[in-house]
Amino acid sequence: MVATPAKLADPLPNNQVGMGMEATPVQRLMVTRVTVQLERVIRVHHPTKILSSLESQNDAEVEGISAKVKMLKDITIAIGDEIRDTTHMTELNDSFDNTRVRLRGNMKRMLRMAESTGVGWRVWLGFFFAVFLLFFYVWIF
């Protein structure tokens, strides 16, 4: 015997319920089938609702993690830029050190030259200052 939805929906007519009439074995079988089918529907749809809820929670978590990964990527890029800038600053610092060493060497050679000529370094400084003033005067006027 095949159960149709109409038979499953109304296994016991309203006029028989509570009127002292006993349900027939066929009606009891129909009620049992309806109960089993409803339990199957509940088992099938209930996990689907739970799975959809879990899926939406999972999507929210993925969005949060994606935002955090993007933030970490931006921080990593900023750190890389800072390291490159620091490297440039280190190269600039090395360049200044080399220039300082060269100037110190030139100054020592100038002082030796001034001492070897018998003229003091103050006289040479005055001479270079006078030459500078001459060039400055020509440049201005």
N, CA, C and O atoms as CSV, one atom per row, in Angstrom:
chain,resi,resn,atom,element,x,y,z
A,1,MET,N,N,0.849,-1.177,0.000
A,1,MET,CA,C,0.000,0.000,0.000
A,1,MET,C,C,0.888,1.231,0.000
A,1,MET,O,O,1.787,1.349,0.833
A,2,VAL,N,N,0.645,2.148,-0.926
A,2,VAL,CA,C,1.444,3.351,-1.090
A,2,VAL,C,C,0.738,4.494,-0.380
A,2,VAL,O,O,-0.462,4.706,-0.550
A,3,ALA,N,N,1.526,5.245,0.439
A,3,ALA,CA,C,0.934,6.365,1.162
A,3,ALA,C,C,1.072,7.621,0.328
A,3,ALA,O,O,2.159,7.942,-0.151
A,4,THR,N,N,-0.017,8.322,0.158
A,4,THR,CA,C,-0.002,9.591,-0.555
A,4,THR,C,C,0.065,10.708,0.465
A,4,THR,O,O,-0.230,10.479,1.638
A,5,PRO,N,N,0.445,11.918,0.056
A,5,PRO,CA,C,0.501,13.022,1.014
A,5,PRO,C,C,-0.839,13.298,1.669
A,5,PRO,O,O,-0.884,13.680,2.838
A,6,ALA,N,N,-1.920,13.115,0.951
A,6,ALA,CA,C,-3.229,13.364,1.546
A,6,ALA,C,C,-3.514,12.356,2.644
A,6,ALA,O,O,-4.050,12.716,3.692
A,7,LYS,N,N,-3.166,11.108,2.419
A,7,LYS,CA,C,-3.380,10.075,3.432
A,7,LYS,C,C,-2.474,10.310,4.629
A,7,LYS,O,O,-2.888,10.104,5.770
A,8,LEU,N,N,-1.224,10.746,4.377
A,8,LEU,CA,C,-0.279,10.982,5.467
A,8,LEU,C,C,-0.692,12.177,6.307
A,8,LEU,O,O,-0.459,12.196,7.516
A,9,ALA,N,N,-1.293,13.156,5.693
A,9,ALA,CA,C,-1.643,14.372,6.410
A,9,ALA,C,C,-2.810,14.145,7.356
A,9,ALA,O,O,-2.868,14.790,8.403
A,10,ASP,N,N,-3.751,13.247,7.029
A,10,ASP,CA,C,-4.935,13.062,7.861
A,10,ASP,C,C,-5.172,11.582,8.086
A,10,ASP,O,O,-6.104,11.024,7.507
A,11,PRO,N,N,-4.345,10.909,8.922
A,11,PRO,CA,C,-4.509,9.484,9.113
A,11,PRO,C,C,-5.773,9.137,9.897
A,11,PRO,O,O,-6.392,8.101,9.652
A,12,LEU,N,N,-6.149,9.980,10.819
A,12,LEU,CA,C,-7.373,9.738,11.584
A,12,LEU,C,C,-8.322,10.903,11.349
A,12,LEU,O,O,-7.990,12.031,11.713
A,13,PRO,N,N,-9.479,10.679,10.760
A,13,PRO,CA,C,-10.409,11.784,10.554
A,13,PRO,C,C,-10.858,12.364,11.885
A,13,PRO,O,O,-10.859,11.678,12.907
A,14,ASN,N,N,-11.247,13.666,11.861
A,14,ASN,CA,C,-11.637,14.367,13.086
A,14,ASN,C,C,-12.847,13.724,13.768
A,14,ASN,O,O,-12.971,13.789,14.991
A,15,ASN,N,N,-13.720,13.118,13.005
A,15,ASN,CA,C,-14.908,12.533,13.621
A,15,ASN,C,C,-14.590,11.260,14.388
A,15,ASN,O,O,-15.418,10.812,15.182
A,16,GLN,N,N,-13.437,10.668,14.183
A,16,GLN,CA,C,-13.082,9.454,14.894
A,16,GLN,C,C,-12.213,9.728,16.110
A,16,GLN,O,O,-12.139,8.890,17.009
A,17,VAL,N,N,-11.561,10.864,16.161
A,17,VAL,CA,C,-10.653,11.165,17.261
A,17,VAL,C,C,-11.480,11.539,18.483
A,17,VAL,O,O,-12.330,12.427,18.422
A,18,GLY,N,N,-11.227,10.861,19.579
A,18,GLY,CA,C,-11.868,11.191,20.839
A,18,GLY,C,C,-13.323,10.749,20.928
A,18,GLY,O,O,-13.997,11.125,21.887
A,19,MET,N,N,-13.834,9.987,20.002
A,19,MET,CA,C,-15.219,9.557,20.017
A,19,MET,C,C,-15.349,8.123,20.507
A,19,MET,O,O,-16.411,7.517,20.361
A,20,GLY,N,N,-14.325,7.587,21.066
A,20,GLY,CA,C,-14.375,6.233,21.565
A,20,GLY,C,C,-14.095,5.192,20.514
A,20,GLY,O,O,-14.138,3.999,20.813
A,21,MET,N,N,-13.813,5.590,19.313
A,21,MET,CA,C,-13.520,4.630,18.263
A,21,MET,C,C,-12.031,4.345,18.297
A,21,MET,O,O,-11.214,5.258,18.417
A,22,GLU,N,N,-11.697,3.117,18.194
A,22,GLU,CA,C,-10.311,2.692,18.159
A,22,GLU,C,C,-9.762,2.857,16.750
A,22,GLU,O,O,-10.481,2.687,15.766
A,23,ALA,N,N,-8.469,3.192,16.666
A,23,ALA,CA,C,-7.813,3.307,15.368
A,23,ALA,C,C,-7.556,1.906,14.841
A,23,ALA,O,O,-7.172,1.009,15.591
A,24,THR,N,N,-7.764,1.735,13.598
A,24,THR,CA,C,-7.533,0.442,12.968
A,24,THR,C,C,-6.036,0.231,12.812
A,24,THR,O,O,-5.277,1.198,12.877
A,25,PRO,N,N,-5.586,-1.003,12.609
A,25,PRO,CA,C,-4.156,-1.243,12.410
A,25,PRO,C,C,-3.609,-0.481,11.212
A,25,PRO,O,O,-2.456,-0.050,11.228
A,26,VAL,N,N,-4.411,-0.312,10.185
A,26,VAL,CA,C,-3.954,0.444,9.010
A,26,VAL,C,C,-3.735,1.898,9.400
A,26,VAL,O,O,-2.760,2.521,8.980
A,27,GLN,N,N,-4.641,2.436,10.202
A,27,GLN,CA,C,-4.490,3.825,10.618
A,27,GLN,C,C,-3.270,3.985,11.528
A,27,GLN,O,O,-2.540,4.970,11.419
A,28,ARG,N,N,-3.047,3.019,12.423
A,28,ARG,CA,C,-1.861,3.067,13.278
A,28,ARG,C,C,-0.588,3.003,12.439
A,28,ARG,O,O,0.378,3.713,12.717
A,29,LEU,N,N,-0.588,2.158,11.417
A,29,LEU,CA,C,0.541,2.056,10.510
A,29,LEU,C,C,0.763,3.377,9.793
A,29,LEU,O,O,1.902,3.813,9.627
A,30,MET,N,N,-0.327,4.017,9.364
A,30,MET,CA,C,-0.224,5.312,8.686
A,30,MET,C,C,0.357,6.376,9.625
A,30,MET,O,O,1.194,7.178,9.211
A,31,VAL,N,N,-0.085,6.384,10.880
A,31,VAL,CA,C,0.437,7.342,11.861
A,31,VAL,C,C,1.923,7.089,12.075
A,31,VAL,O,O,2.709,8.031,12.171
A,32,THR,N,N,2.305,5.833,12.149
A,32,THR,CA,C,3.710,5.491,12.327
A,32,THR,C,C,4.535,5.957,11.129
A,32,THR,O,O,5.626,6.506,11.285
A,33,ARG,N,N,3.997,5.729,9.936
A,33,ARG,CA,C,4.718,6.179,8.732
A,33,ARG,C,C,4.848,7.695,8.704
A,33,ARG,O,O,5.905,8.225,8.363
A,34,VAL,N,N,3.784,8.385,9.058
A,34,VAL,CA,C,3.834,9.859,9.083
A,34,VAL,C,C,4.868,10.310,10.094
A,34,VAL,O,O,5.640,11.231,9.829
A,35,THR,N,N,4.889,9.673,11.241
A,35,THR,CA,C,5.858,10.044,12.274
A,35,THR,C,C,7.285,9.814,11.788
A,35,THR,O,O,8.156,10.664,11.974
A,36,VAL,N,N,7.519,8.669,11.172
A,36,VAL,CA,C,8.858,8.363,10.654
A,36,VAL,C,C,9.253,9.355,9.580
A,36,VAL,O,O,10.386,9.835,9.558
A,37,GLN,N,N,8.317,9.667,8.685
A,37,GLN,CA,C,8.631,10.617,7.617
A,37,GLN,C,C,8.883,12.015,8.183
A,37,GLN,O,O,9.781,12.719,7.720
A,38,LEU,N,N,8.106,12.415,9.169
A,38,LEU,CA,C,8.343,13.724,9.792
A,38,LEU,C,C,9.699,13.749,10.489
A,38,LEU,O,O,10.415,14.747,10.417
A,39,GLU,N,N,10.054,12.658,11.162
A,39,GLU,CA,C,11.367,12.602,11.801
A,39,GLU,C,C,12.477,12.698,10.767
A,39,GLU,O,O,13.489,13.355,11.010
A,40,ARG,N,N,12.307,12.059,9.624
A,40,ARG,CA,C,13.299,12.156,8.554
A,40,ARG,C,C,13.413,13.582,8.051
A,40,ARG,O,O,14.512,14.099,7.849
A,41,VAL,N,N,12.255,14.215,7.849
A,41,VAL,CA,C,12.265,15.603,7.379
A,41,VAL,C,C,12.961,16.499,8.391
A,41,VAL,O,O,13.753,17.367,8.026
A,42,ILE,N,N,12.661,16.282,9.657
A,42,ILE,CA,C,13.291,17.101,10.697
A,42,ILE,C,C,14.791,16.846,10.717
A,42,ILE,O,O,15.580,17.785,10.827
A,43,ARG,N,N,15.194,15.574,10.613
A,43,ARG,CA,C,16.624,15.268,10.612
A,43,ARG,C,C,17.331,15.868,9.400
A,43,ARG,O,O,18.469,16.324,9.505
A,44,VAL,N,N,16.666,15.868,8.262
A,44,VAL,CA,C,17.278,16.394,7.042
A,44,VAL,C,C,17.339,17.912,7.085
A,44,VAL,O,O,18.378,18.490,6.766
A,45,HIS,N,N,16.252,18.576,7.472
A,45,HIS,CA,C,16.200,20.036,7.440
A,45,HIS,C,C,16.903,20.668,8.629
A,45,HIS,O,O,17.480,21.748,8.506
A,46,HIS,N,N,16.862,20.028,9.741
A,46,HIS,CA,C,17.513,20.592,10.920
A,46,HIS,C,C,19.024,20.708,10.720
A,46,HIS,O,O,19.578,21.778,10.974
A,47,PRO,N,N,19.711,19.657,10.277
A,47,PRO,CA,C,21.142,19.828,10.022
A,47,PRO,C,C,21.416,20.856,8.926
A,47,PRO,O,O,22.444,21.533,8.954
A,48,THR,N,N,20.505,20.975,7.963
A,48,THR,CA,C,20.709,21.975,6.919
A,48,THR,C,C,20.693,23.375,7.520
A,48,THR,O,O,21.500,24.228,7.149
A,49,LYS,N,N,19.766,23.604,8.453
A,49,LYS,CA,C,19.733,24.913,9.122
A,49,LYS,C,C,20.993,25.133,9.942
A,49,LYS,O,O,21.571,26.220,9.943
A,50,ILE,N,N,21.407,24.084,10.638
A,50,ILE,CA,C,22.627,24.201,11.436
A,50,ILE,C,C,23.830,24.434,10.523
A,50,ILE,O,O,24.690,25.266,10.811
A,51,LEU,N,N,23.877,23.686,9.416
A,51,LEU,CA,C,24.993,23.860,8.489
A,51,LEU,C,C,25.000,25.247,7.874
A,51,LEU,O,O,26.066,25.842,7.710
A,52,SER,N,N,23.838,25.773,7.531
A,52,SER,CA,C,23.795,27.127,6.964
A,52,SER,C,C,24.207,28.155,8.004
A,52,SER,O,O,24.883,29.133,7.685
A,53,SER,N,N,23.797,27.933,9.254
A,53,SER,CA,C,24.215,28.837,10.330
A,53,SER,C,C,25.722,28.778,10.525
A,53,SER,O,O,26.391,29.803,10.658
A,54,LEU,N,N,26.242,27.554,10.538
A,54,LEU,CA,C,27.696,27.399,10.682
A,54,LEU,C,C,28.437,27.990,9.493
A,54,LEU,O,O,29.512,28.568,9.648
A,55,GLU,N,N,27.866,27.845,8.316
A,55,GLU,CA,C,28.489,28.403,7.108
A,55,GLU,C,C,28.535,29.922,7.175
A,55,GLU,O,O,29.535,30.532,6.797
A,56,SER,N,N,27.449,30.538,7.657
A,56,SER,CA,C,27.454,32.002,7.769
A,56,SER,C,C,28.452,32.460,8.827
A,56,SER,O,O,29.125,33.476,8.656
A,57,GLN,N,N,28.544,31.698,9.933
A,57,GLN,CA,C,29.550,32.031,10.943
A,57,GLN,C,C,30.951,31.871,10.364
A,57,GLN,O,O,31.837,32.686,10.623
A,58,ASN,N,N,31.138,30.824,9.587
A,58,ASN,CA,C,32.435,30.577,8.947
A,58,ASN,C,C,32.782,31.719,7.994
A,58,ASN,O,O,33.925,32.175,7.963
A,59,ASP,N,N,31.805,32.179,7.221
A,59,ASP,CA,C,32.047,33.300,6.301
A,59,ASP,C,C,32.451,34.553,7.064
A,59,ASP,O,O,33.343,35.288,6.640
A,60,ALA,N,N,31.782,34.792,8.203
A,60,ALA,CA,C,32.131,35.962,9.013
A,60,ALA,C,C,33.554,35.837,9.543
A,60,ALA,O,O,34.302,36.815,9.549
A,61,GLU,N,N,33.930,34.647,9.985
A,61,GLU,CA,C,35.283,34.432,10.482
A,61,GLU,C,C,36.314,34.599,9.366
A,61,GLU,O,O,37.384,35.169,9.581
A,62,VAL,N,N,35.990,34.105,8.189
A,62,VAL,CA,C,36.915,34.240,7.048
A,62,VAL,C,C,37.112,35.712,6.708
A,62,VAL,O,O,38.230,36.136,6.414
A,63,GLU,N,N,36.040,36.492,6.744
A,63,GLU,CA,C,36.163,37.927,6.470
A,63,GLU,C,C,37.057,38.590,7.513
A,63,GLU,O,O,37.897,39.425,7.180
A,64,GLY,N,N,36.870,38.211,8.785
A,64,GLY,CA,C,37.709,38.777,9.847
A,64,GLY,C,C,39.170,38.407,9.670
A,64,GLY,O,O,40.057,39.245,9.829
A,65,ILE,N,N,39.413,37.141,9.338
A,65,ILE,CA,C,40.790,36.684,9.138
A,65,ILE,C,C,41.399,37.360,7.910
A,65,ILE,O,O,42.576,37.722,7.916
A,66,SER,N,N,40.596,37.528,6.856
A,66,SER,CA,C,41.105,38.209,5.657
A,66,SER,C,C,41.503,39.642,5.982
A,66,SER,O,O,42.526,40.127,5.500
A,67,ALA,N,N,40.699,40.322,6.796
A,67,ALA,CA,C,41.041,41.696,7.189
A,67,ALA,C,C,42.344,41.713,7.986
A,67,ALA,O,O,43.177,42.599,7.796
A,68,LYS,N,N,42.519,40.742,8.872
A,68,LYS,CA,C,43.743,40.683,9.670
A,68,LYS,C,C,44.949,40.369,8.797
A,68,LYS,O,O,46.026,40.927,9.009
A,69,VAL,N,N,44.784,39.487,7.819
A,69,VAL,CA,C,45.883,39.157,6.905
A,69,VAL,C,C,46.271,40.388,6.086
A,69,VAL,O,O,47.455,40.642,5.869
A,70,LYS,N,N,45.267,41.158,5.629
A,70,LYS,CA,C,45.554,42.383,4.872
A,70,LYS,C,C,46.314,43.380,5.742
A,70,LYS,O,O,47.251,44.033,5.281
A,71,MET,N,N,45.898,43.491,7.015
A,71,MET,CA,C,46.582,44.401,7.927
A,71,MET,C,C,48.023,43.949,8.139
A,71,MET,O,O,48.936,44.775,8.138
A,72,LEU,N,N,48.238,42.644,8.321
A,72,LEU,CA,C,49.602,42.130,8.482
A,72,LEU,C,C,50.444,42.352,7.229
A,72,LEU,O,O,51.638,42.641,7.314
A,73,LYS,N,N,49.806,42.212,6.060
A,73,LYS,CA,C,50.527,42.455,4.803
A,73,LYS,C,C,50.964,43.909,4.726
A,73,LYS,O,O,52.100,44.199,4.349
A,74,ASP,N,N,50.058,44.838,5.085
A,74,ASP,CA,C,50.402,46.258,5.069
A,74,ASP,C,C,51.539,46.559,6.047
A,74,ASP,O,O,52.443,47.336,5.740
A,75,ILE,N,N,51.485,45.937,7.225
A,75,ILE,CA,C,52.549,46.153,8.211
A,75,ILE,C,C,53.875,45.608,7.685
A,75,ILE,O,O,54.919,46.237,7.858
A,76,THR,N,N,53.834,44.442,7.044
A,76,THR,CA,C,55.055,43.855,6.493
A,76,THR,C,C,55.648,44.732,5.406
A,76,THR,O,O,56.865,44.907,5.336
A,77,ILE,N,N,54.790,45.285,4.556
A,77,ILE,CA,C,55.274,46.193,3.505
A,77,ILE,C,C,55.892,47.437,4.128
A,77,ILE,O,O,56.933,47.911,3.673
A,78,ALA,N,N,55.246,47.973,5.178
A,78,ALA,CA,C,55.791,49.151,5.854
A,78,ALA,C,C,57.144,48.834,6.490
A,78,ALA,O,O,58.056,49.660,6.454
A,79,ILE,N,N,57.274,47.640,7.071
A,79,ILE,CA,C,58.554,47.244,7.663
A,79,ILE,C,C,59.632,47.141,6.581
A,79,ILE,O,O,60.765,47.575,6.788
A,80,GLY,N,N,59.276,46.564,5.425
A,80,GLY,CA,C,60.233,46.469,4.321
A,80,GLY,C,C,60.678,47.841,3.845
A,80,GLY,O,O,61.861,48.062,3.587
A,81,ASP,N,N,59.715,48.774,3.727
A,81,ASP,CA,C,60.067,50.143,3.323
A,81,ASP,C,C,60.996,50.785,4.347
A,81,ASP,O,O,61.956,51.466,3.987
A,82,GLU,N,N,60.702,50.562,5.623
A,82,GLU,CA,C,61.538,51.138,6.678
A,82,GLU,C,C,62.948,50.563,6.633
A,82,GLU,O,O,63.926,51.280,6.843
A,83,ILE,N,N,63.045,49.271,6.360
A,83,ILE,CA,C,64.371,48.643,6.270
A,83,ILE,C,C,65.149,49.221,5.094
A,83,ILE,O,O,66.342,49.498,5.211
A,84,ARG,N,N,64.467,49.406,3.947
A,84,ARG,CA,C,65.152,49.999,2.793
A,84,ARG,C,C,65.593,51.430,3.099
A,84,ARG,O,O,66.695,51.831,2.725
A,85,ASP,N,N,64.737,52.205,3.777
A,85,ASP,CA,C,65.119,53.574,4.140
A,85,ASP,C,C,66.287,53.565,5.112
A,85,ASP,O,O,67.184,54.403,5.015
A,86,THR,N,N,66.282,52.630,6.043
A,86,THR,CA,C,67.377,52.525,7.000
A,86,THR,C,C,68.666,52.162,6.286
A,86,THR,O,O,69.736,52.657,6.642
A,87,THR,N,N,68.573,51.296,5.277
A,87,THR,CA,C,69.750,50.927,4.497
A,87,THR,C,C,70.309,52.154,3.790
A,87,THR,O,O,71.523,52.354,3.753
A,88,HIS,N,N,69.425,52.976,3.228
A,88,HIS,CA,C,69.874,54.210,2.585
A,88,HIS,C,C,70.514,55.145,3.605
A,88,HIS,O,O,71.512,55.804,3.313
A,89,MET,N,N,69.931,55.198,4.806
A,89,MET,CA,C,70.509,56.048,5.848
A,89,MET,C,C,71.882,55.521,6.263
A,89,MET,O,O,72.794,56.304,6.528
A,90,THR,N,N,72.030,54.213,6.321
A,90,THR,CA,C,73.325,53.620,6.666
A,90,THR,C,C,74.353,53.945,5.591
A,90,THR,O,O,75.497,54.276,5.901
A,91,GLU,N,N,73.948,53.850,4.330
A,91,GLU,CA,C,74.862,54.201,3.235
A,91,GLU,C,C,75.238,55.676,3.312
A,91,GLU,O,O,76.392,56.037,3.085
A,92,LEU,N,N,74.265,56.528,3.631
A,92,LEU,CA,C,74.537,57.959,3.767
A,92,LEU,C,C,75.484,58.204,4.938
A,92,LEU,O,O,76.395,59.027,4.841
A,93,ASN,N,N,75.274,57.501,6.031
A,93,ASN,CA,C,76.151,57.625,7.194
A,93,ASN,C,C,77.573,57.191,6.840
A,93,ASN,O,O,78.538,57.848,7.233
A,94,ASP,N,N,77.707,56.098,6.105
A,94,ASP,CA,C,79.035,55.647,5.666
A,94,ASP,C,C,79.694,56.686,4.761
A,94,ASP,O,O,80.896,56.931,4.855
A,95,SER,N,N,78.898,57.290,3.887
A,95,SER,CA,C,79.421,58.325,2.997
A,95,SER,C,C,79.934,59.521,3.796
A,95,SER,O,O,80.995,60.068,3.495
A,96,PHE,N,N,79.169,59.924,4.823
A,96,PHE,CA,C,79.621,61.033,5.673
A,96,PHE,C,C,80.895,60.666,6.419
A,96,PHE,O,O,81.784,61.504,6.578
A,97,ASP,N,N,80.991,59.437,6.874
A,97,ASP,CA,C,82.211,59.006,7.563
A,97,ASP,C,C,83.415,59.068,6.622
A,97,ASP,O,O,84.488,59.535,7.004
A,98,ASN,N,N,83.226,58.594,5.389
A,98,ASN,CA,C,84.322,58.651,4.416
A,98,ASN,C,C,84.723,60.095,4.137
A,98,ASN,O,O,85.911,60.401,4.034
A,99,THR,N,N,83.739,60.983,4.014
A,99,THR,CA,C,84.029,62.405,3.765
A,99,THR,C,C,84.777,63.008,4.948
A,99,THR,O,O,85.718,63.780,4.762
A,100,ARG,N,N,84.362,62.659,6.164
A,100,ARG,CA,C,85.022,63.173,7.363
A,100,ARG,C,C,86.484,62.728,7.399
A,100,ARG,O,O,87.368,63.520,7.725
A,101,VAL,N,N,86.736,61.477,7.068
A,101,VAL,CA,C,88.112,60.953,7.058
A,101,VAL,C,C,88.942,61.682,6.003
A,101,VAL,O,O,90.095,62.031,6.256
A,102,ARG,N,N,88.372,61.912,4.831
A,102,ARG,CA,C,89.105,62.622,3.765
A,102,ARG,C,C,89.408,64.054,4.173
A,102,ARG,O,O,90.519,64.538,3.960
A,103,LEU,N,N,88.421,64.743,4.764
A,103,LEU,CA,C,88.654,66.127,5.199
A,103,LEU,C,C,89.723,66.187,6.289
A,103,LEU,O,O,90.566,67.084,6.297
A,104,ARG,N,N,89.677,65.231,7.199
A,104,ARG,CA,C,90.690,65.196,8.247
A,104,ARG,C,C,92.081,64.996,7.631
A,104,ARG,O,O,93.044,65.643,8.043
A,105,GLY,N,N,92.181,64.101,6.647
A,105,GLY,CA,C,93.469,63.879,5.980
A,105,GLY,C,C,93.932,65.126,5.236
A,105,GLY,O,O,95.112,65.471,5.294
A,106,ASN,N,N,93.016,65.815,4.531
A,106,ASN,CA,C,93.377,67.053,3.818
A,106,ASN,C,C,93.818,68.127,4.796
A,106,ASN,O,O,94.772,68.857,4.526
A,107,MET,N,N,93.137,68.232,5.923
A,107,MET,CA,C,93.499,69.251,6.913
A,107,MET,C,C,94.888,68.971,7.477
A,107,MET,O,O,95.681,69.893,7.671
A,108,LYS,N,N,95.181,67.704,7.738
A,108,LYS,CA,C,96.510,67.365,8.253
A,108,LYS,C,C,97.586,67.693,7.214
A,108,LYS,O,O,98.647,68.207,7.568
A,109,ARG,N,N,97.323,67.402,5.942
A,109,ARG,CA,C,98.299,67.734,4.894
A,109,ARG,C,C,98.480,69.243,4.767
A,109,ARG,O,O,99.597,69.724,4.576
A,110,MET,N,N,97.384,69.988,4.873
A,110,MET,CA,C,97.506,71.461,4.797
A,110,MET,C,C,98.318,71.992,5.964
A,110,MET,O,O,99.141,72.891,5.791
A,111,LEU,N,N,98.094,71.441,7.158
A,111,LEU,CA,C,98.854,71.904,8.325
A,111,LEU,C,C,100.346,71.575,8.169
A,111,LEU,O,O,101.195,72.395,8.520
A,112,ARG,N,N,100.674,70.382,7.647
A,112,ARG,CA,C,102.074,70.042,7.408
A,112,ARG,C,C,102.702,70.970,6.375
A,112,ARG,O,O,103.847,71.397,6.526
A,113,MET,N,N,101.930,71.282,5.306
A,113,MET,CA,C,102.429,72.187,4.282
A,113,MET,C,C,102.672,73.585,4.871
A,113,MET,O,O,103.668,74.240,4.568
A,114,ALA,N,N,101.723,74.023,5.729
A,114,ALA,CA,C,101.889,75.347,6.343
A,114,ALA,C,C,103.098,75.368,7.265
A,114,ALA,O,O,103.826,76.360,7.301
A,115,GLU,N,N,103.321,74.306,7.999
A,115,GLU,CA,C,104.480,74.249,8.894
A,115,GLU,C,C,105.796,74.178,8.102
A,115,GLU,O,O,106.804,74.759,8.505
A,116,SER,N,N,105.769,73.457,6.970
A,116,SER,CA,C,106.998,73.322,6.187
A,116,SER,C,C,107.379,74.638,5.510
A,116,SER,O,O,108.563,74.857,5.255
A,117,THR,N,N,106.443,75.508,5.213
A,117,THR,CA,C,106.763,76.800,4.601
A,117,THR,C,C,107.185,77.820,5.627
A,117,THR,O,O,107.727,78.863,5.263
A,118,GLY,N,N,106.955,77.557,6.895
A,118,GLY,CA,C,107.338,78.493,7.943
A,118,GLY,C,C,106.257,79.519,8.223
A,118,GLY,O,O,106.427,80.384,9.083
A,119,VAL,N,N,105.157,79.431,7.513
A,119,VAL,CA,C,104.054,80.365,7.743
A,119,VAL,C,C,103.003,79.608,8.553
A,119,VAL,O,O,102.691,78.462,8.232
A,120,GLY,N,N,102.453,80.230,9.595
A,120,GLY,CA,C,101.469,79.574,10.467
A,120,GLY,C,C,100.114,79.347,9.780
A,120,GLY,O,O,99.810,79.958,8.756
A,121,TRP,N,N,99.360,78.506,10.337
A,121,TRP,CA,C,98.069,78.166,9.747
A,121,TRP,C,C,97.104,79.323,9.804
A,121,TRP,O,O,96.181,79.391,8.992
A,122,ARG,N,N,97.291,80.253,10.757
A,122,ARG,CA,C,96.399,81.415,10.857
A,122,ARG,C,C,96.611,82.346,9.661
A,122,ARG,O,O,95.667,82.956,9.159
A,123,VAL,N,N,97.849,82.442,9.220
A,123,VAL,CA,C,98.142,83.273,8.045
A,123,VAL,C,C,97.476,82.665,6.822
A,123,VAL,O,O,96.868,83.384,6.030
A,124,TRP,N,N,97.582,81.349,6.655
A,124,TRP,CA,C,96.926,80.687,5.520
A,124,TRP,C,C,95.416,80.842,5.596
A,124,TRP,O,O,94.760,81.042,4.574
A,125,LEU,N,N,94.866,80.752,6.785
A,125,LEU,CA,C,93.417,80.930,6.941
A,125,LEU,C,C,93.031,82.348,6.550
A,125,LEU,O,O,92.023,82.548,5.873
A,126,GLY,N,N,93.804,83.315,6.957
A,126,GLY,CA,C,93.536,84.707,6.563
A,126,GLY,C,C,93.642,84.877,5.058
A,126,GLY,O,O,92.832,85.581,4.455
A,127,PHE,N,N,94.637,84.238,4.441
A,127,PHE,CA,C,94.812,84.337,2.997
A,127,PHE,C,C,93.584,83.768,2.263
A,127,PHE,O,O,93.044,84.408,1.360
A,128,PHE,N,N,93.154,82.574,2.657
A,128,PHE,CA,C,91.977,81.984,2.003
A,128,PHE,C,C,90.706,82.802,2.253
A,128,PHE,O,O,89.834,82.891,1.388
A,129,PHE,N,N,90.613,83.397,3.443
A,129,PHE,CA,C,89.453,84.247,3.728
A,129,PHE,C,C,89.474,85.484,2.840
A,129,PHE,O,O,88.428,85.907,2.347
A,130,ALA,N,N,90.654,86.069,2.632
A,130,ALA,CA,C,90.775,87.246,1.763
A,130,ALA,C,C,90.411,86.880,0.319
A,130,ALA,O,O,89.736,87.658,-0.354
A,131,VAL,N,N,90.842,85.715,-0.167
A,131,VAL,CA,C,90.487,85.269,-1.518
A,131,VAL,C,C,88.979,85.060,-1.610
A,131,VAL,O,O,88.366,85.409,-2.619
A,132,PHE,N,N,88.378,84.496,-0.569
A,132,PHE,CA,C,86.931,84.292,-0.551
A,132,PHE,C,C,86.208,85.632,-0.609
A,132,PHE,O,O,85.237,85.774,-1.353
A,133,LEU,N,N,86.662,86.613,0.160
A,133,LEU,CA,C,86.027,87.931,0.132
A,133,LEU,C,C,86.153,88.567,-1.250
A,133,LEU,O,O,85.216,89.213,-1.718
A,134,LEU,N,N,87.296,88.392,-1.906
A,134,LEU,CA,C,87.479,88.933,-3.250
A,134,LEU,C,C,86.479,88.316,-4.223
A,134,LEU,O,O,85.846,89.037,-4.995
A,135,PHE,N,N,86.327,86.989,-4.197
A,135,PHE,CA,C,85.343,86.332,-5.075
A,135,PHE,C,C,83.914,86.752,-4.749
A,135,PHE,O,O,83.094,86.951,-5.645
A,136,PHE,N,N,83.627,86.885,-3.451
A,136,PHE,CA,C,82.299,87.310,-3.033
A,136,PHE,C,C,81.999,88.728,-3.527
A,136,PHE,O,O,80.892,88.999,-3.992
A,137,TYR,N,N,82.957,89.613,-3.431
A,137,TYR,CA,C,82.784,90.990,-3.892
A,137,TYR,C,C,82.526,91.032,-5.414
A,137,TYR,O,O,81.659,91.768,-5.887
A,138,VAL,N,N,83.287,90.236,-6.157
A,138,VAL,CA,C,83.105,90.201,-7.609
A,138,VAL,C,C,81.739,89.614,-7.952
A,138,VAL,O,O,81.094,90.061,-8.900
A,139,TRP,N,N,81.302,88.637,-7.203
A,139,TRP,CA,C,80.016,87.990,-7.470
A,139,TRP,C,C,78.860,88.947,-7.180
A,139,TRP,O,O,77.887,88.989,-7.933
A,140,ILE,N,N,78.962,89.711,-6.100
A,140,ILE,CA,C,77.886,90.638,-5.716
A,140,ILE,C,C,77.847,91.821,-6.694
A,140,ILE,O,O,76.772,92.200,-7.159
A,141,PHE,N,N,78.982,92.391,-7.001
A,141,PHE,CA,C,78.998,93.623,-7.832
A,141,PHE,C,C,79.495,93.252,-9.173
A,141,PHE,O,O,79.601,94.108,-10.051
